[in-house]
Amino acid sequence: MGIFVIKMPDIGEGIAEVELAGWHVKVGDRVVEDQVLADVMTDKATVEVPSPVHGTVIALGGGVGDVLAVGAELIRLEVEGEGNADSSDAAPGVAARAGVLAAHTVEAPQARHQAADAAAARPESGALAPVSVPEVPVADRVSPVQRAPARPEGQKPLASPAVRRRAWDLGITLQYVPGSGPAGRITHGDLDAWLARDRNDTSVRTTALAYASHNDETQVPVVGLRRKIAQKMQESKRHIPHFTYVEEIDVTELEALRQTLNQQHAAARGKLTLLPFLARAMILALREYPQINARYDDEAGVVTQYGAVHLGMAAQTPAGLMVPVLRHAETLDLWSFAAEVTRLAEAARSGKAARDELSGSTITLTSLGALGGIVSTPVINYPEVAIVGVNRVVERPVFVEGRVTARKLMNLSSSFDHRVVDGMHAAEFIQCIRRLLECPALLFVE
């Protein structure tokens, strides 16, 4: 048997280090060639690292959230044959980290349960002895308004973070739930039994549970995409002096056009939202204000203006905010734009977006859809110099030629880099978009 060390590969694009976003294996697992071992994250995308050989995992090179340099040891396998490394030449700290990770995944829960059982058996030791509650049949359980808590006041219920989170979401106070696990630990099964007993007891949910005191705390490590988002937002706010300009737009005629197009072409071409129209208006307005379709290298003191519109579309994913990029948006008609937005958003949500689909934007469009509110202050996607934010459409009474009538109104909340874009030019840019959207026929007149 030999030792095979897999090092962090060079992902390209001049990247010198990556963050460990997740492990697909643990110490002791048997892996095969091309099996994904880990996910690593660069500034632009998440990349899967596969195994080049068959083997058994004997050491991991770090934990989730650790930053590893290209060329650093990622994982160590035991393989048939000679391998590519000596068992004694582990990189500094790898063996120790592997031991810690193994303890967290295997030994620690057993040790905690054994310690809890020992403490319960030795109350004379002076330690707080956990109360071990025997399993109670579902039919014999009672609601918290009918009896005292399942454990003394002040004694913290034993439960895993996942159980605590689920109990919080369900509005269940763990202090009242008997635990059937070791040392009285509360399990998901105990929560299920509690819910089965109290499913029809509305008084429990509206009194003891709905207004119960919650004292639990959960620490959530900022790692992976969430860390990248935090770094990006901090970089943007630290470097860019933002100013936000808000304008109200009457989209009554635009909405009528959109509905007509959907009625006639939705079956063959797909439905249109307001975003393709807004993107088209931005593209036409940028022809008059090219200094807004730009990126600013503040270290070199150079603003690069682009003829092509590589439009970033802020998209919410389960992992956090991502910005897929529509390359050459100026070449797309309404339906092509809508289809590309759908494709990129789905790729981002599923984690399958390519690196070049998540970088290189020249201006960004962001929308919260129905949750868009009245006004927002969007953060510029550094190193761009502008971002256009869409708020929700509302119907309100307005005066038109002296008469009150119902109109559909929408605000645009847009932020600009004041080092590059003057307030007057920003206002003129948004007013140009407003004219195009309020008279949508102009969107198709060259």
Secondary structure as UniProt FT lines:
FT   STRAND          2..7
FT   TURN            13..14
FT   STRAND          17..23
FT   TURN            27..28
FT   STRAND          30..31
FT   TURN            33..34
FT   STRAND          36..41
FT   STRAND          46..50
FT   STRAND          55..60
FT   TURN            64..65
FT   STRAND          67..69
FT   TURN            70..71
FT   STRAND          73..79
FT   TURN            87..88
FT   TURN            92..93
FT   HELIX           94..102
FT   HELIX           103..107
FT   HELIX           108..121
FT   HELIX           123..125
FT   HELIX           138..140
FT   TURN            144..146
FT   TURN            153..154
FT   HELIX           161..170
FT   HELIX           174..176
FT   HELIX           182..184
FT   HELIX           188..198
FT   TURN            199..200
FT   HELIX           202..204
FT   HELIX           205..209
FT   TURN            210..211
FT   HELIX           224..239
FT   STRAND          242..250
FT   HELIX           252..269
FT   HELIX           275..288
FT   HELIX           290..292
FT   STRAND          294..297
FT   TURN            298..301
FT   STRAND          302..305
FT   STRAND          311..313
FT   STRAND          315..317
FT   TURN            318..319
FT   STRAND          320..322
FT   STRAND          325..326
FT   TURN            327..328
FT   HELIX           329..331
FT   HELIX           334..349
FT   TURN            350..351
FT   HELIX           355..357
FT   STRAND          363..367
FT   HELIX           369..371
FT   TURN            382..383
FT   STRAND          386..400
FT   TURN            401..402
FT   STRAND          403..417
FT   TURN            418..420
FT   HELIX           423..438
FT   HELIX           440..444
//
